[in-house]
């Protein structure tokens, strides 16, 4: 029935203990993030782009997803247009071959891209950064060494950049929070630059509008016809009395407002004051003098039991 023959069972063979959760292989996870698209989970294809959070994408897959208007995953929900991604200027690794894609251990494989300044491979073992202003990619170590000796210009393309333009590629949670703050800083800077451009345009167009207004005023003044009275003699001074000819259209509008038919439409109109209405017609209304003088009830409200 078991346990015969001198076998001594151990505790872990008789008692079932709760198994520990499987731990991820850190090296495999790191390699996957640096070699695969964060949107489609497929291998990265050039041109390669990054988002404001520093994640890597195949640019073609992002364009297809935006054109199809499909819902983005939670990790890429902030990507709403092409303005939210930046194409990267990567330096290929001359030691990288097709065999490095499948064969060999993870530690011995070569990365497809390197840092152009100091030659470090972009495999995830070293921290890499990219500049949002130009898209150049380099190791964080090289940027710190060069930044201490030079101004805030890209060491690869000599384009100026700010602190908010430095994006950490595939950073940790602390880096992601910092990338959100930098994205807000860039959007605020972009809005302020747009406002400055609008002010400059308004100041340039202000002078043009003033000249146009002056020209229009002179044109309208010249179009008005003025006549001097015949009986009046010209005075020695430069000032003279002028008589402006009234517009016939305006006179017609004034006469139309005095029409009695239009006066009936007003709220203060009374039938008792209408000269065209007869006395019999006026007596039907309460505004007539006979209605005001009578002491008994109105003919509509008259009740024979009480009056």
C-alpha positions in Angstrom: 0.0 0.0 0.0 3.0 2.3 -0.2 5.7 3.4 2.3 7.1 -0.1 2.5 10.6 -1.2 1.9 12.1 1.3 4.3 11.3 4.5 2.4 11.2 7.7 4.5 9.1 10.4 2.9 9.9 14.1 3.4 7.5 16.9 4.4 7.5 18.6 1.0 6.4 15.2 -0.5 3.4 14.8 1.7 2.3 18.5 2.3 1.4 20.7 -0.6 2.8 24.2 -0.2 1.6 27.2 -2.2 3.8 27.5 -5.2 5.7 30.8 -5.8 4.7 32.8 -8.9 6.8 32.5 -11.9 9.4 35.2 -12.2 10.1 36.9 -15.4 13.4 36.6 -17.1 14.8 40.1 -16.8 17.3 39.7 -19.7 14.5 38.4 -22.0 12.1 41.1 -21.0 14.8 43.8 -21.5 15.7 42.4 -25.0 12.0 42.3 -26.0 11.4 46.0 -25.1 14.4 47.2 -27.1 13.9 45.0 -30.2 10.1 44.9 -30.5 7.4 47.5 -31.2 5.4 48.6 -28.2 2.2 48.7 -30.2 2.2 45.5 -32.3 4.6 43.4 -30.2 6.5 42.6 -33.5 10.1 43.2 -34.3 11.0 46.8 -34.9 11.3 47.9 -38.5 12.8 51.1 -39.8 11.9 53.9 -39.6 11.7 53.7 -35.8 10.0 56.3 -33.7 9.5 57.0 -30.1 6.6 58.5 -28.1 6.7 61.1 -25.4 7.1 58.3 -22.8 10.3 57.0 -24.5 8.7 53.8 -25.9 9.9 52.5 -29.3 7.5 51.9 -32.2 7.6 51.0 -35.8 6.5 54.2 -37.5 4.5 52.4 -40.2 2.4 50.4 -37.6 1.6 53.7 -35.8 0.4 55.3 -39.0 -1.7 52.3 -39.9 -3.3 52.3 -36.4 -4.1 56.0 -36.6 -5.6 55.8 -40.1 -7.8 52.9 -39.1 -8.9 54.8 -36.0 -8.5 51.7 -33.8 -8.3 52.0 -30.0 -4.8 52.2 -28.7 -3.6 50.0 -25.8 -3.2 51.6 -22.4 0.5 51.9 -22.7 0.1 53.9 -26.0 -3.2 55.7 -25.2 -1.3 59.1 -25.2 -0.5 58.7 -28.9 -3.4 60.4 -30.7 -1.7 61.9 -33.7 1.7 62.0 -35.5 2.7 65.0 -33.4 2.9 62.6 -30.4 5.8 60.6 -31.9 9.3 61.5 -33.1 11.3 59.7 -35.8 14.7 58.6 -34.4 18.1 59.1 -36.0 19.8 55.7 -35.1 23.4 54.6 -35.8 23.6 51.0 -37.1 26.0 48.6 -35.4 28.6 47.2 -37.9 29.0 44.1 -35.8 25.4 43.2 -35.9 24.5 40.3 -38.3 21.4 38.2 -39.1 22.7 35.4 -36.9 22.4 37.7 -33.9 18.6 37.7 -34.3 18.1 34.0 -33.4 21.4 32.3 -32.6 23.6 32.7 -29.5 23.0 33.6 -25.9 21.4 36.9 -24.9 24.6 38.1 -23.3 26.7 37.4 -26.4 24.3 38.8 -29.1 25.0 42.1 -30.6 22.5 45.0 -30.6 21.4 46.4 -34.0 22.3 50.0 -33.0 25.0 51.7 -31.0 25.9 55.1 -29.6 27.7 57.1 -32.3 29.8 59.0 -29.7 31.3 56.3 -27.5 30.3 53.0 -29.2 28.0 51.5 -26.5 25.4 49.0 -27.8 21.8 49.9 -27.5 20.7 46.6 -25.9 19.2 47.9 -22.6 22.2 47.3 -20.5 23.1 51.0 -20.7 20.7 54.0 -20.5 20.0 55.7 -23.8 18.4 59.0 -24.4 16.9 60.8 -27.5 16.4 64.5 -28.2 12.8 65.5 -29.1 14.0 68.5 -31.0 16.1 66.6 -33.6 15.5 62.9 -32.9 19.2 62.0 -32.4 19.9 59.0 -30.1 23.0 58.6 -27.9 23.9 57.1 -24.5 23.2 59.0 -21.4 26.8 58.7 -20.3 28.0 60.4 -23.5 25.5 63.2 -23.2 26.6 64.0 -19.6 30.2 64.1 -20.6 29.7 66.4 -23.5 27.1 68.6 -21.8 29.6 69.5 -19.1 32.0 70.9 -21.6 29.6 72.5 -24.2 26.4 74.4 -24.5 22.9 72.9 -24.9 23.4 71.8 -28.5 23.1 68.4 -30.0 26.6 66.8 -30.3 25.6 65.0 -33.5 23.7 67.7 -35.5 24.5 70.9 -33.6 20.8 71.8 -33.1 19.9 73.5 -29.8 17.7 71.7 -27.3 16.2 72.3 -23.9 16.0 70.2 -20.7 12.4 69.2 -21.7 13.7 67.7 -25.0 15.8 64.9 -23.4 13.8 61.7 -23.5 14.9 58.5 -21.7 14.3 55.4 -23.9 12.5 52.5 -22.1 12.9 54.1 -18.7 11.6 53.0 -15.3 8.6 54.3 -13.4 10.4 57.4 -12.1 11.5 58.2 -15.7 7.9 57.9 -16.9 6.7 60.4 -14.4 9.5 62.8 -15.4 8.6 62.3 -19.1 5.0 63.3 -18.4 6.2 66.6 -16.8 8.5 67.2 -19.8 5.7 66.7 -22.2 3.6 69.3 -20.4 6.5 71.7 -20.5 6.9 71.2 -24.3 3.2 71.8 -24.9 3.3 75.0 -22.8 6.4 76.2 -24.6 4.7 75.5 -28.0 1.6 77.5 -27.1 3.6 80.5 -25.9 5.6 80.5 -29.1 2.3 80.5 -31.1 1.0 83.5 -29.1 4.2 85.4 -29.8 3.9 84.7 -33.5 0.3 86.0 -33.5 1.4 89.2 -31.7 4.1 89.8 -34.3 1.6 89.3 -37.2 -0.9 91.6 -35.6 1.7 94.3 -35.1 2.7 94.0 -38.8 -0.8 94.0 -40.1 -1.8 96.9 -37.7 0.1 99.4 -39.9 -1.5 98.1 -43.0 -5.0 98.3 -41.6 -4.4 101.9 -40.5 -3.5 102.9 -44.1 -6.5 101.0 -45.5 -8.8 102.8 -43.0 -7.4 106.2 -43.9 -7.8 105.4 -47.6 -11.4 104.3 -47.1 -12.3 107.4 -45.1 -11.0 109.7 -47.8 -12.9 107.7 -50.4 -16.2 108.0 -48.4 -15.6 111.7 -47.9 -15.1 112.3 -51.6 -18.3 110.3 -52.5 -20.6 112.6 -50.4 -22.1 115.4 -52.5 -22.2 118.8 -50.9 -23.8 122.0 -52.1 -23.3 125.6 -51.0 -26.5 127.7 -50.6 -27.1 130.1 -53.5 -28.3 133.0 -51.4 -25.3 133.0 -49.2 -22.2 134.9 -50.2 -18.8 133.3 -50.0 -17.0 134.5 -46.9 -13.4 135.6 -46.7 -12.5 132.8 -44.3 -11.8 129.2 -45.3 -14.7 127.8 -43.4 -18.1 127.8 -45.3 -21.5 126.4 -44.6 -22.4 123.3 -46.6 -25.7 121.5 -47.1 -25.7 117.8 -47.3 -28.2 116.2 -49.8 -30.5 113.7 -47.9 -30.6 110.2 -49.2 -34.1 109.5 -50.7 -34.0 105.9 -49.4 -33.8 107.1 -45.9 -36.7 109.5 -46.4 -38.8 106.7 -47.7 -38.0 104.6 -44.6 -39.0 107.5 -42.3 -42.3 108.0 -44.1 -43.1 104.3 -43.9 -42.7 104.3 -40.1 -45.4 107.1 -39.9 -47.9 104.9 -41.8 -51.1 104.3 -39.6 -51.2 100.6 -40.6 -47.7 100.1 -39.0 -48.8 102.0 -35.8 -51.5 99.4 -35.2 -48.7 96.8 -34.6 -47.4 98.7 -31.6 -48.4 97.8 -28.1 -49.6 101.3 -27.1 -52.1 101.4 -30.0 -55.8 102.0 -29.1 -58.8 101.6 -31.3 -60.5 104.7 -29.7 -57.7 106.8 -31.2 -58.0 105.4 -34.7 -59.4 108.0 -37.0 -60.4 105.5 -39.7 -62.6 103.4 -37.3 -66.3 104.1 -37.0 -68.1 105.0 -33.7 -70.1 101.7 -33.8 -66.9 99.7 -34.1 -65.2 101.6 -31.3 -68.2 100.9 -29.0 -67.4 97.2 -29.0 -64.2 97.7 -27.1 -63.7 98.6 -23.4 -61.7 101.7 -24.4 -64.9 103.4 -25.6 -66.3 106.3 -23.4 -69.7 104.7 -23.1 -68.2 101.6 -21.6 -66.2 103.6 -19.0 -69.4 105.7 -18.0 -71.8 102.7 -17.5 -72.4 101.5 -14.0 -73.8 98.0 -14.6 -71.7 95.0 -15.7 -70.3 94.5 -19.1 -72.5 92.7 -21.7 -70.2 89.7 -21.6 -70.1 89.4 -17.8 -73.8 90.4 -17.3 -75.8 88.0 -15.1 -79.6 88.6 -14.9 -79.8 86.9 -11.5 -77.6 89.5 -9.8 -77.9 92.7 -12.0 
